[in-house]
Amino acid sequence: MRLVQQFVAAQRGRIHIEYLPAYAPELNPTEYIWGHAKHHKFPNAYPNHFAELKHGARRALRNMRRRPTLITAFWEQASLWPE
């Protein structure tokens, strides 16, 4: 931790540290991505094994990559999109 603090201090204000709560899923865009996939891409999926789940998750993520406005919305929802 001290090494990080020294590095930030050496940047002379060019880096700002934002302290977050220990558990805050609403600040994590990944939570919105997985929530969307779980509820919209495979809501009733019951994979028989891990490989089947992995394949479905990768397919859902590939589909979301084609929708940049959707990904942007997840960042905006987490209040992380620059204004």
C-alpha positions, 0 to 999 in steps of 0.5 A, spaced: 500 500 500 505 504 501 508 503 494 502 505 491 501 511 495 508 514 494 507 513 486 500 517 487 504 522 491 509 522 485 504 524 480 503 531 483 495 531 482 495 527 475 491 521 479 485 521 483 484 516 488 477 514 489 475 510 495 469 505 494 465 501 499 468 494 500 461 491 497 458 495 492 455 491 486 451 497 483 458 501 482 461 495 478 458 495 471 460 487 470 454 486 475 450 489 470 453 485 464 451 479 468 445 481 470 443 482 463 445 476 460 442 472 466 435 475 465 435 476 457 440 471 454 439 465 458 433 466 463 431 459 463 438 455 461 439 449 466 446 447 463 448 440 464 455 441 465 460 447 466 462 447 458 455 448 456 454 454 461 461 457 459 459 456 451 452 460 453 456 465 457 461 466 451 455 467 446 451 472 450 458 476 451 459 476 444 452 478 442 453 484 447 459 486 444 455 488 438 451 493 442 455 498 444 450 502 446 448 497 451 455 496 454 455 504 455 448 504 459 451 499 464 457 504 465 452 510 465 448 506 470 454 505 475 455 512 474 462 511 471 461 514 464 465 521 464 460 527 463 
